Amino acid sequence: MPDRIDAHVGRQLRAVREARGFSQVQLGQAVGLSNQQIQKYENGANRIGASRLWQFATLLNVNIETFYAGLDTEDVNSPASDIARSAARERRLRGIALDLERIESEALRDQIHSLILAAQGRGEGAPKPSDDDDGSGAVNNRRDAA
């Protein structure tokens, strides 16, 4: 199954190629590829490398951005975007943990933790984590922990 972005770029290549009056055979000959390879690019079966995409853009007299036009960047579901979102989430969580750690009062930290549990629906009556277990599976590293 083709990657969503590769398929989009391939569809854009086909649209530009057709608008410029090139057949797959003609485009392939112009860049030294078979028409089957052009077809694979256009179907998203094969990923188009950056230098090859630049070559197509130059030959077809369009900006390279043309191949990405209409791609919804908010909905990109690729490993790279997943990694970026995960890294941003990790930084945010680390920052929150450090902010919580800077609060001097253990009682206030416990109240904040109770508020978090209540917001998750795990408030009053829910089992409270022990001193060694904060419920996350991570080791408790509070300054005042024994």
Summary of the structure (lengths in Angstrom):
residues: 146
radius of gyration: 26.6
end to end distance: 53.7
largest distance: 75.7
contacts: 306
relative contact order: 0.09
helix: 61%
strand: 1%
